[in-house]
Amino acid sequence: MAHYIARFMKDVLGENGHEAEICQRSVEIEASCLTDAAELAKAKFCETENVGDWLLHADRVHIADAEFPS
């Protein structure tokens, strides 16, 4: 199993009128592939945030390999 970090990102408009990308939550996931990691992360996010759809709190999810090369 590979180790992944999922970051749930949302675009918000600041008081200055400029848009900023904000990380709503980071989730660590172990999965066999990137696709499985994304689905597991979405389910974990919904459970943690107590929502039925992760898109209610985030615009996108970025999945990155958390393994560091030796």
N, CA, C and O atoms as CSV, one atom per row, in Angstrom:
chain,resi,resn,atom,element,x,y,z
A,1,MET,N,N,0.844,-1.186,0.000
A,1,MET,CA,C,0.000,0.000,0.000
A,1,MET,C,C,0.887,1.246,0.000
A,1,MET,O,O,1.898,1.315,0.699
A,2,ALA,N,N,0.486,2.196,-0.782
A,2,ALA,CA,C,1.200,3.472,-0.848
A,2,ALA,C,C,0.552,4.467,0.108
A,2,ALA,O,O,-0.619,4.335,0.466
A,3,HIS,N,N,1.317,5.440,0.505
A,3,HIS,CA,C,0.845,6.470,1.438
A,3,HIS,C,C,0.653,7.765,0.655
A,3,HIS,O,O,1.549,8.198,-0.071
A,4,TYR,N,N,-0.529,8.386,0.807
A,4,TYR,CA,C,-0.870,9.610,0.078
A,4,TYR,C,C,-1.342,10.696,1.040
A,4,TYR,O,O,-1.822,10.413,2.137
A,5,ILE,N,N,-1.195,11.929,0.607
A,5,ILE,CA,C,-1.745,13.086,1.308
A,5,ILE,C,C,-2.791,13.711,0.381
A,5,ILE,O,O,-2.504,14.024,-0.774
A,6,ALA,N,N,-3.990,13.884,0.899
A,6,ALA,CA,C,-5.057,14.539,0.144
A,6,ALA,C,C,-5.300,15.915,0.753
A,6,ALA,O,O,-5.476,16.043,1.964
A,7,ARG,N,N,-5.309,16.933,-0.084
A,7,ARG,CA,C,-5.590,18.295,0.369
A,7,ARG,C,C,-6.850,18.781,-0.326
A,7,ARG,O,O,-6.925,18.814,-1.555
A,8,PHE,N,N,-7.834,19.154,0.473
A,8,PHE,CA,C,-9.104,19.638,-0.043
A,8,PHE,C,C,-9.034,21.158,-0.105
A,8,PHE,O,O,-8.909,21.830,0.918
A,9,MET,N,N,-9.117,21.687,-1.322
A,9,MET,CA,C,-8.901,23.099,-1.572
A,9,MET,C,C,-10.206,23.813,-1.949
A,9,MET,O,O,-11.090,23.242,-2.587
A,10,LYS,N,N,-10.293,25.084,-1.529
A,10,LYS,CA,C,-11.454,25.911,-1.850
A,10,LYS,C,C,-10.970,27.300,-2.246
A,10,LYS,O,O,-10.052,27.845,-1.632
A,11,ASP,N,N,-11.591,27.867,-3.272
A,11,ASP,CA,C,-11.303,29.244,-3.677
A,11,ASP,C,C,-12.229,30.165,-2.892
A,11,ASP,O,O,-13.445,29.974,-2.883
A,12,VAL,N,N,-11.652,31.156,-2.240
A,12,VAL,CA,C,-12.443,32.127,-1.478
A,12,VAL,C,C,-12.057,33.536,-1.911
A,12,VAL,O,O,-10.936,33.783,-2.358
A,13,LEU,N,N,-12.996,34.440,-1.771
A,13,LEU,CA,C,-12.770,35.836,-2.114
A,13,LEU,C,C,-12.465,36.604,-0.830
A,13,LEU,O,O,-13.260,36.591,0.110
A,14,GLY,N,N,-11.316,37.271,-0.792
A,14,GLY,CA,C,-10.917,38.018,0.389
A,14,GLY,C,C,-11.550,39.401,0.424
A,14,GLY,O,O,-12.192,39.838,-0.531
A,15,GLU,N,N,-11.353,40.074,1.545
A,15,GLU,CA,C,-11.886,41.429,1.716
A,15,GLU,C,C,-11.314,42.404,0.699
A,15,GLU,O,O,-11.938,43.412,0.370
A,16,ASN,N,N,-10.104,42.088,0.199
A,16,ASN,CA,C,-9.459,42.957,-0.777
A,16,ASN,C,C,-9.940,42.700,-2.203
A,16,ASN,O,O,-9.477,43.344,-3.145
A,17,GLY,N,N,-10.873,41.751,-2.361
A,17,GLY,CA,C,-11.407,41.450,-3.682
A,17,GLY,C,C,-10.598,40.442,-4.471
A,17,GLY,O,O,-10.953,40.116,-5.603
A,18,HIS,N,N,-9.518,39.943,-3.892
A,18,HIS,CA,C,-8.681,38.958,-4.567
A,18,HIS,C,C,-9.059,37.550,-4.125
A,18,HIS,O,O,-9.386,37.306,-2.964
A,19,GLU,N,N,-9.004,36.642,-5.078
A,19,GLU,CA,C,-9.311,35.255,-4.800
A,19,GLU,C,C,-8.077,34.556,-4.241
A,19,GLU,O,O,-6.957,34.808,-4.685
A,20,ALA,N,N,-8.290,33.676,-3.266
A,20,ALA,CA,C,-7.197,32.913,-2.676
A,20,ALA,C,C,-7.616,31.453,-2.586
A,20,ALA,O,O,-8.791,31.138,-2.395
A,21,GLU,N,N,-6.635,30.567,-2.726
A,21,GLU,CA,C,-6.874,29.140,-2.595
A,21,GLU,C,C,-6.563,28.740,-1.152
A,21,GLU,O,O,-5.446,28.942,-0.675
A,22,ILE,N,N,-7.555,28.174,-0.461
A,22,ILE,CA,C,-7.435,27.823,0.949
A,22,ILE,C,C,-7.570,26.316,1.104
A,22,ILE,O,O,-8.445,25.698,0.497
A,23,CYS,N,N,-6.700,25.725,1.920
A,23,CYS,CA,C,-6.792,24.303,2.226
A,23,CYS,C,C,-7.810,24.122,3.354
A,23,CYS,O,O,-7.606,24.610,4.466
A,24,GLN,N,N,-8.892,23.428,3.063
A,24,GLN,CA,C,-9.943,23.185,4.044
A,24,GLN,C,C,-9.554,22.078,5.020
A,24,GLN,O,O,-9.886,22.144,6.204
A,25,ARG,N,N,-8.854,21.068,4.527
A,25,ARG,CA,C,-8.438,19.945,5.371
A,25,ARG,C,C,-7.407,19.120,4.618
A,25,ARG,O,O,-7.452,19.017,3.392
A,26,SER,N,N,-6.470,18.528,5.371
A,26,SER,CA,C,-5.525,17.545,4.837
A,26,SER,C,C,-5.866,16.198,5.437
A,26,SER,O,O,-6.205,16.096,6.616
A,27,VAL,N,N,-5.772,15.168,4.618
A,27,VAL,CA,C,-6.089,13.815,5.055
A,27,VAL,C,C,-4.975,12.891,4.593
A,27,VAL,O,O,-4.563,12.941,3.434
A,28,GLU,N,N,-4.483,12.044,5.497
A,28,GLU,CA,C,-3.497,11.028,5.132
A,28,GLU,C,C,-4.229,9.734,4.828
A,28,GLU,O,O,-5.112,9.319,5.578
A,29,ILE,N,N,-3.857,9.093,3.712
A,29,ILE,CA,C,-4.558,7.906,3.231
A,29,ILE,C,C,-3.540,6.849,2.800
A,29,ILE,O,O,-2.505,7.172,2.217
A,30,GLU,N,N,-3.842,5.597,3.091
A,30,GLU,CA,C,-3.089,4.479,2.530
A,30,GLU,C,C,-4.001,3.792,1.531
A,30,GLU,O,O,-5.131,3.428,1.856
A,31,ALA,N,N,-3.501,3.614,0.302
A,31,ALA,CA,C,-4.303,2.993,-0.742
A,31,ALA,C,C,-3.387,2.325,-1.752
A,31,ALA,O,O,-2.182,2.575,-1.780
A,32,SER,N,N,-3.969,1.477,-2.577
A,32,SER,CA,C,-3.185,0.745,-3.567
A,32,SER,C,C,-2.827,1.589,-4.786
A,32,SER,O,O,-1.852,1.301,-5.479
A,33,CYS,N,N,-3.632,2.650,-5.052
A,33,CYS,CA,C,-3.352,3.512,-6.199
A,33,CYS,C,C,-3.924,4.908,-5.954
A,33,CYS,O,O,-4.666,5.132,-4.998
A,34,LEU,N,N,-3.574,5.817,-6.814
A,34,LEU,CA,C,-4.005,7.212,-6.707
A,34,LEU,C,C,-5.532,7.348,-6.767
A,34,LEU,O,O,-6.116,8.132,-6.019
A,35,THR,N,N,-6.170,6.593,-7.647
A,35,THR,CA,C,-7.627,6.657,-7.780
A,35,THR,C,C,-8.320,6.197,-6.504
A,35,THR,O,O,-9.267,6.833,-6.041
A,36,ASP,N,N,-7.845,5.090,-5.936
A,36,ASP,CA,C,-8.419,4.596,-4.680
A,36,ASP,C,C,-8.178,5.597,-3.556
A,36,ASP,O,O,-9.045,5.800,-2.706
A,37,ALA,N,N,-7.011,6.218,-3.550
A,37,ALA,CA,C,-6.685,7.208,-2.518
A,37,ALA,C,C,-7.655,8.383,-2.578
A,37,ALA,O,O,-8.102,8.872,-1.540
A,38,ALA,N,N,-7.983,8.837,-3.778
A,38,ALA,CA,C,-8.912,9.960,-3.932
A,38,ALA,C,C,-10.287,9.602,-3.385
A,38,ALA,O,O,-10.899,10.401,-2.676
A,39,GLU,N,N,-10.778,8.409,-3.706
A,39,GLU,CA,C,-12.103,8.002,-3.240
A,39,GLU,C,C,-12.132,7.810,-1.723
A,39,GLU,O,O,-13.099,8.201,-1.069
A,40,LEU,N,N,-11.088,7.218,-1.164
A,40,LEU,CA,C,-11.011,7.035,0.293
A,40,LEU,C,C,-10.919,8.383,1.008
A,40,LEU,O,O,-11.539,8.583,2.052
A,41,ALA,N,N,-10.146,9.300,0.441
A,41,ALA,CA,C,-9.997,10.625,1.042
A,41,ALA,C,C,-11.320,11.381,1.040
A,41,ALA,O,O,-11.663,12.038,2.023
A,42,LYS,N,N,-12.055,11.292,-0.047
A,42,LYS,CA,C,-13.360,11.961,-0.136
A,42,LYS,C,C,-14.316,11.414,0.912
A,42,LYS,O,O,-15.039,12.175,1.555
A,43,ALA,N,N,-14.323,10.094,1.087
A,43,ALA,CA,C,-15.197,9.474,2.094
A,43,ALA,C,C,-14.788,9.898,3.499
A,43,ALA,O,O,-15.644,10.183,4.338
A,44,LYS,N,N,-13.488,9.941,3.758
A,44,LYS,CA,C,-12.995,10.345,5.081
A,44,LYS,C,C,-13.323,11.816,5.355
A,44,LYS,O,O,-13.688,12.175,6.474
A,45,PHE,N,N,-13.191,12.659,4.335
A,45,PHE,CA,C,-13.515,14.078,4.472
A,45,PHE,C,C,-14.987,14.247,4.835
A,45,PHE,O,O,-15.322,15.001,5.748
A,46,CYS,N,N,-15.864,13.548,4.122
A,46,CYS,CA,C,-17.302,13.640,4.393
A,46,CYS,C,C,-17.627,13.194,5.815
A,46,CYS,O,O,-18.450,13.810,6.491
A,47,GLU,N,N,-16.986,12.134,6.262
A,47,GLU,CA,C,-17.206,11.642,7.621
A,47,GLU,C,C,-16.720,12.657,8.655
A,47,GLU,O,O,-17.415,12.938,9.632
A,48,THR,N,N,-15.542,13.196,8.439
A,48,THR,CA,C,-14.951,14.156,9.383
A,48,THR,C,C,-15.751,15.447,9.444
A,48,THR,O,O,-15.975,15.995,10.523
A,49,GLU,N,N,-16.183,15.936,8.276
A,49,GLU,CA,C,-16.925,17.199,8.203
A,49,GLU,C,C,-18.424,17.018,8.410
A,49,GLU,O,O,-19.169,17.996,8.477
A,50,ASN,N,N,-18.864,15.766,8.509
A,50,ASN,CA,C,-20.275,15.441,8.705
A,50,ASN,C,C,-21.151,16.022,7.588
A,50,ASN,O,O,-22.176,16.657,7.837
A,51,VAL,N,N,-20.703,15.776,6.338
A,51,VAL,CA,C,-21.453,16.208,5.158
A,51,VAL,C,C,-21.649,15.013,4.223
A,51,VAL,O,O,-20.887,14.047,4.264
A,52,GLY,N,N,-22.658,15.092,3.403
A,52,GLY,CA,C,-22.920,14.021,2.449
A,52,GLY,C,C,-22.112,14.135,1.169
A,52,GLY,O,O,-21.905,13.143,0.469
A,53,ASP,N,N,-21.653,15.347,0.861
A,53,ASP,CA,C,-20.907,15.586,-0.365
A,53,ASP,C,C,-19.738,16.521,-0.056
A,53,ASP,O,O,-19.944,17.633,0.429
A,54,TRP,N,N,-18.523,16.078,-0.332
A,54,TRP,CA,C,-17.329,16.869,-0.014
A,54,TRP,C,C,-17.308,18.196,-0.763
A,54,TRP,O,O,-16.660,19.143,-0.316
A,55,LEU,N,N,-18.006,18.283,-1.895
A,55,LEU,CA,C,-18.032,19.523,-2.678
A,55,LEU,C,C,-18.770,20.656,-1.968
A,55,LEU,O,O,-18.710,21.802,-2.414
A,56,LEU,N,N,-19.459,20.356,-0.877
A,56,LEU,CA,C,-20.096,21.413,-0.091
A,56,LEU,C,C,-19.062,22.276,0.629
A,56,LEU,O,O,-19.338,23.430,0.959
A,57,HIS,N,N,-17.865,21.719,0.875
A,57,HIS,CA,C,-16.837,22.434,1.628
A,57,HIS,C,C,-15.537,22.658,0.852
A,57,HIS,O,O,-14.658,23.378,1.325
A,58,ALA,N,N,-15.405,22.062,-0.309
A,58,ALA,CA,C,-14.167,22.195,-1.082
A,58,ALA,C,C,-14.494,22.199,-2.572
A,58,ALA,O,O,-15.513,21.660,-3.002
A,59,ASP,N,N,-13.601,22.824,-3.355
A,59,ASP,CA,C,-13.790,22.881,-4.801
A,59,ASP,C,C,-13.061,21.752,-5.524
A,59,ASP,O,O,-13.478,21.312,-6.595
A,60,ARG,N,N,-11.979,21.296,-4.926
A,60,ARG,CA,C,-11.172,20.250,-5.560
A,60,ARG,C,C,-10.324,19.547,-4.512
A,60,ARG,O,O,-10.146,20.034,-3.395
A,61,VAL,N,N,-9.812,18.397,-4.900
A,61,VAL,CA,C,-8.915,17.647,-4.014
A,61,VAL,C,C,-7.624,17.364,-4.778
A,61,VAL,O,O,-7.649,16.926,-5.929
A,62,HIS,N,N,-6.498,17.622,-4.117
A,62,HIS,CA,C,-5.178,17.324,-4.680
A,62,HIS,C,C,-4.623,16.121,-3.928
A,62,HIS,O,O,-4.546,16.129,-2.700
A,63,ILE,N,N,-4.239,15.094,-4.668
A,63,ILE,CA,C,-3.665,13.893,-4.080
A,63,ILE,C,C,-2.182,13.865,-4.435
A,63,ILE,O,O,-1.811,14.009,-5.601
A,64,ALA,N,N,-1.338,13.678,-3.423
A,64,ALA,CA,C,0.105,13.618,-3.661
A,64,ALA,C,C,0.683,12.409,-2.934
A,64,ALA,O,O,0.215,12.028,-1.862
A,65,ASP,N,N,1.705,11.817,-3.535
A,65,ASP,CA,C,2.409,10.704,-2.924
A,65,ASP,C,C,3.145,11.217,-1.684
A,65,ASP,O,O,3.889,12.193,-1.771
A,66,ALA,N,N,2.949,10.582,-0.558
A,66,ALA,CA,C,3.578,11.020,0.678
A,66,ALA,C,C,4.897,10.304,0.943
A,66,ALA,O,O,5.592,10.624,1.908
A,67,GLU,N,N,5.239,9.363,0.117
A,67,GLU,CA,C,6.493,8.623,0.290
A,67,GLU,C,C,7.659,9.502,-0.122
A,67,GLU,O,O,7.644,10.132,-1.180
A,68,PHE,N,N,8.648,9.529,0.717
A,68,PHE,CA,C,9.839,10.311,0.419
A,68,PHE,C,C,10.917,9.373,-0.107
A,68,PHE,O,O,11.187,8.339,0.504
A,69,PRO,N,N,11.534,9.717,-1.227
A,69,PRO,CA,C,12.591,8.843,-1.768
A,69,PRO,C,C,13.785,8.800,-0.827
A,69,PRO,O,O,14.140,9.798,-0.199
A,70,SER,N,N,14.380,7.654,-0.744
A,70,SER,CA,C,15.552,7.525,0.142
A,70,SER,C,C,16.844,7.782,-0.584
A,70,SER,O,O,17.915,7.713,0.019
